[in-house]
Amino acid sequence: MNPPIFILAALFFFDISMIEENHFIKSEFKNNKWLKEAVLISNDILDPDLGIKLKFTADISAAKNQHLKIIPITLASQKDDYMIYVPEEGDKIVVHPKKLKKYLDFYCKEDQLQLGIEIKYICAVMLLHEVGHIVNGDPGSFGLGGPNPDFNREDTEAKKREFLADKFAAQQIKAVIEKGDENFFGWNTSIAVSNFVWNLSKKRMIDNFGETWSVFWDQSYSHPNLELRFLIMQNELVDESLKEDSQELINQFLKSRESAEPYIYRKN
């Protein structure tokens, strides 16, 4: 018995729309060379024993039932509030290239006292972080702050999941460096993390001079303070001979964070 014509038509148009969407994603992929390179870096760093590879595609089904677990990278809608995330289904990574590049440029463009960092390396750290969410089985933590952040110092389960995903990313980078095969991407990504820490501290101490509390607090209840997160990742990555100094940077940040309180103006 042949299927009804309307089912065949629906399948046909579904295939056409999928082809068009894949073409659009590949076009965006091509137009954002830094993102393409970030995916290549992430794939080079990921432990082969995990059997995971990242791939730009709109076809989620194509990623299943293969020897390798392909994690699709798809495009966010123009109205999406988030730059990069794993949706609740936990089967892909969603990226908004325009918003992500603007964010990375803010922290990575060279200027007075700020180091120039190739954004592909920090993007690779972010992709590895998202893979960590998928591997840990805990996607779907959103709320990255905004014009009116929910400043707080609360320990939440969502923040713990973010730290675990950060740890996964750092461990993947550390492992490929420790193999001793002089992995170019691993070393460069590790250096980029340390340079990113410098730029974050520069923005805190110079660009936000006088902001004695908000720069130390978290901007949402789902994600920890960005500088604190990268300080901890840096500590995971540095050589043992530098661990004490690296840990001291974390301790100093936490000490300032603990004592930092909002200034409330009281009119006499």
C-alpha positions as CSV (number, residue, x, y, z in Angstrom):
1,M,0.0,0.0,0.0
2,N,1.5,3.3,-1.1
3,P,1.5,6.2,1.4
4,P,-1.0,9.1,0.8
5,I,0.3,11.8,-1.5
6,F,0.1,14.5,1.2
7,I,2.5,12.4,3.4
8,L,4.9,12.1,0.4
9,A,4.6,15.9,-0.2
10,A,5.3,16.7,3.5
11,L,8.4,14.4,3.5
12,F,9.6,16.1,0.3
13,F,9.2,19.6,1.7
14,F,10.8,18.5,5.0
15,D,13.8,17.2,3.0
16,I,14.0,20.5,1.0
17,S,13.8,22.6,4.2
18,M,16.5,20.5,5.9
19,I,18.8,20.9,2.8
20,E,18.1,24.7,2.9
21,E,18.8,24.9,6.6
22,N,22.0,22.9,6.3
23,H,23.1,25.2,3.4
24,F,22.4,28.2,5.6
25,I,24.3,26.8,8.5
26,K,27.3,25.9,6.3
27,S,27.2,29.4,4.9
28,E,27.3,30.9,8.4
29,F,30.0,28.5,9.2
30,K,32.0,29.6,6.2
31,N,31.4,33.3,6.9
32,N,32.7,32.9,10.5
33,K,36.2,31.4,10.0
34,W,37.0,31.8,13.7
35,L,34.0,29.6,14.6
36,K,35.0,26.9,12.1
37,E,38.5,26.9,13.5
38,A,37.2,26.8,17.1
39,V,35.3,23.6,16.2
40,L,38.5,22.1,14.7
41,I,40.5,23.0,17.8
42,S,37.8,21.5,20.1
43,N,37.8,18.2,18.0
44,D,41.6,18.1,18.2
45,I,41.6,18.5,22.0
46,L,38.7,16.1,22.8
47,D,39.9,12.8,24.2
48,P,39.5,10.2,21.4
49,D,38.3,7.6,23.9
50,L,35.2,9.7,24.4
51,G,34.3,9.1,20.7
52,I,32.8,12.6,20.4
53,K,33.1,15.0,17.5
54,L,31.5,18.3,16.9
55,K,29.9,19.1,13.5
56,F,27.9,22.0,12.0
57,T,24.6,20.5,10.8
58,A,20.8,21.0,11.1
59,D,20.2,17.3,10.9
60,I,20.1,15.9,14.4
61,S,19.1,12.5,13.2
62,A,22.3,12.2,11.1
63,A,24.2,12.3,14.4
64,K,22.7,9.2,15.8
65,N,23.6,5.5,15.4
66,Q,27.1,6.1,14.3
67,H,30.4,4.8,15.6
68,L,31.3,8.3,16.6
69,K,28.9,10.4,18.7
70,I,28.4,13.5,16.6
71,I,27.3,16.5,18.5
72,P,25.6,18.8,16.1
73,I,26.2,22.6,16.3
74,T,23.2,24.5,15.1
75,L,22.4,28.2,14.8
76,A,20.3,30.1,17.3
77,S,17.4,32.1,16.1
78,Q,17.9,35.9,15.7
79,K,15.6,36.4,18.7
80,D,17.6,34.0,21.0
81,D,18.9,35.6,24.1
82,Y,21.8,33.2,24.5
83,M,25.2,33.2,22.7
84,I,26.0,29.5,23.1
85,Y,24.2,26.8,25.1
86,V,23.0,23.2,25.2
87,P,19.2,23.0,25.1
88,E,17.2,20.9,27.6
89,E,17.1,18.0,25.1
90,G,20.9,17.8,25.5
91,D,21.4,16.6,21.9
92,K,23.2,19.6,20.3
93,I,25.0,22.9,20.9
94,V,23.3,26.1,19.8
95,V,25.4,29.0,18.8
96,H,24.5,32.6,17.9
97,P,27.7,33.7,16.0
98,K,27.0,37.4,15.9
99,K,26.3,37.7,19.6
100,L,29.2,35.4,20.5
101,K,31.7,37.3,18.4
102,K,30.7,40.6,19.9
103,Y,31.1,39.2,23.3
104,L,34.5,37.6,22.6
105,D,35.8,40.7,20.8
106,F,35.0,42.8,23.9
107,Y,37.3,40.7,26.1
108,C,39.9,39.7,23.4
109,K,40.6,42.7,21.3
110,E,44.0,44.3,22.0
111,D,44.1,47.7,23.5
112,Q,45.9,49.6,26.2
113,L,46.9,47.0,28.9
114,Q,44.5,44.4,27.3
115,L,46.1,41.5,25.5
116,G,45.1,40.5,22.0
117,I,43.7,36.9,22.0
118,E,42.6,34.9,19.0
119,I,38.9,34.4,19.8
120,K,38.9,30.9,18.2
121,Y,40.7,29.6,21.3
122,I,38.3,31.1,23.9
123,C,35.4,29.9,21.7
124,A,37.0,26.4,21.8
125,V,37.0,26.5,25.6
126,M,33.3,27.4,25.5
127,L,32.5,24.6,23.1
128,L,34.4,22.1,25.3
129,H,32.5,23.5,28.3
130,E,29.2,22.8,26.4
131,V,30.4,19.3,25.6
132,G,31.0,18.9,29.3
133,H,27.3,19.7,30.0
134,I,26.3,16.9,27.5
135,V,28.8,14.4,28.9
136,N,27.7,15.2,32.5
137,G,24.0,14.9,31.5
138,D,23.1,18.4,32.9
139,P,22.2,20.7,30.0
140,G,19.7,23.5,30.2
141,S,21.2,26.0,32.7
142,F,20.4,29.4,31.4
143,G,20.4,33.0,32.7
144,L,23.5,34.8,31.8
145,G,22.7,38.2,33.4
146,G,21.8,41.2,31.3
147,P,21.1,44.9,31.6
148,N,19.8,44.3,35.1
149,P,21.8,41.3,36.5
150,D,20.7,39.5,39.6
151,F,23.9,40.1,41.6
152,N,24.4,37.5,44.2
153,R,27.0,35.3,46.0
154,E,24.7,32.3,46.4
155,D,25.9,28.7,45.9
156,T,23.3,27.1,43.7
157,E,23.1,23.7,42.0
158,A,23.1,25.4,38.6
159,K,26.4,27.1,39.4
160,K,27.9,23.8,40.6
161,R,27.0,22.3,37.2
162,E,28.8,25.2,35.4
163,F,31.9,24.6,37.5
164,L,31.8,20.9,36.6
165,A,31.5,21.7,32.9
166,D,34.4,24.2,33.2
167,K,36.5,21.5,34.9
168,F,35.7,19.1,32.0
169,A,37.0,21.7,29.5
170,A,40.1,22.3,31.5
171,Q,40.8,18.6,31.9
172,Q,40.5,18.0,28.2
173,I,43.0,20.7,27.5
174,K,45.4,19.6,30.2
175,A,45.2,15.9,29.1
176,V,46.2,16.7,25.5
177,I,49.1,18.8,26.7
178,E,50.3,16.1,29.2
179,K,50.5,13.5,26.4
180,G,53.8,15.1,25.5
181,D,53.2,15.2,21.8
182,E,53.5,19.0,21.8
183,N,49.8,19.5,20.8
184,F,49.8,23.0,19.2
185,F,46.1,23.6,19.9
186,G,46.3,22.4,23.5
187,W,49.1,24.7,24.4
188,N,47.7,27.7,22.5
189,T,44.3,27.2,24.2
190,S,45.9,27.0,27.6
191,I,47.9,30.2,27.0
192,A,44.6,31.9,25.8
193,V,42.9,31.0,29.1
194,S,45.7,32.7,31.1
195,N,45.6,35.8,28.8
196,F,41.8,35.9,29.2
197,V,42.3,35.9,33.0
198,W,44.6,38.9,32.6
199,N,42.0,40.8,30.4
200,L,39.2,40.0,32.9
201,S,41.3,41.3,35.8
202,K,42.2,44.4,33.8
203,K,38.6,45.2,33.1
204,R,37.8,44.7,36.8
205,M,40.6,46.9,38.2
206,I,40.8,49.6,35.5
207,D,37.7,49.7,33.3
208,N,35.5,49.3,36.3
209,F,37.5,51.3,38.8
210,G,35.4,52.0,41.8
211,E,33.1,49.1,41.3
212,T,34.2,47.5,44.5
213,W,31.5,44.8,44.8
214,S,29.5,44.0,41.6
215,V,32.7,42.9,39.7
216,F,33.2,40.2,42.3
217,W,29.6,39.0,42.6
218,D,27.8,36.6,40.2
219,Q,25.4,38.2,37.7
220,S,22.8,35.5,37.8
221,Y,21.7,32.5,39.9
222,S,22.7,30.0,37.2
223,H,26.3,31.1,36.3
224,P,29.2,32.0,38.5
225,N,31.4,35.0,38.1
226,L,33.3,34.8,34.8
227,E,36.7,35.9,36.2
228,L,36.4,33.4,39.0
229,R,35.6,30.6,36.6
230,F,38.6,31.3,34.4
231,L,40.9,31.7,37.4
232,I,39.9,28.2,38.5
233,M,40.4,26.8,34.9
234,Q,43.8,28.5,34.8
235,N,44.6,26.8,38.1
236,E,43.7,23.4,36.5
237,L,46.0,24.1,33.5
238,V,49.2,25.6,35.0
239,D,52.3,23.6,35.7
240,E,52.7,22.3,39.3
241,S,55.5,24.8,39.8
242,L,53.0,27.7,39.3
243,K,50.1,26.1,41.3
244,E,50.8,28.0,44.5
245,D,50.8,31.4,42.7
246,S,47.7,30.5,40.7
247,Q,45.8,29.4,43.8
248,E,46.8,32.6,45.5
249,L,45.1,34.6,42.7
250,I,41.9,32.6,43.4
251,N,42.2,33.1,47.2
252,Q,42.7,36.9,46.8
253,F,39.6,37.1,44.5
254,L,37.5,35.1,47.0
255,K,38.7,37.3,49.8
256,S,37.7,40.4,48.0
257,R,34.4,38.8,46.9
258,E,33.6,37.9,50.5
259,S,34.2,41.4,51.8
260,A,32.6,43.2,48.8
261,E,29.2,44.7,49.8
262,P,26.9,47.0,47.8
263,Y,27.3,50.7,48.7
264,I,24.0,52.2,49.8
265,Y,23.8,55.9,49.7
266,R,22.0,57.3,52.7
267,K,20.8,60.9,52.6
268,N,21.2,62.8,55.9
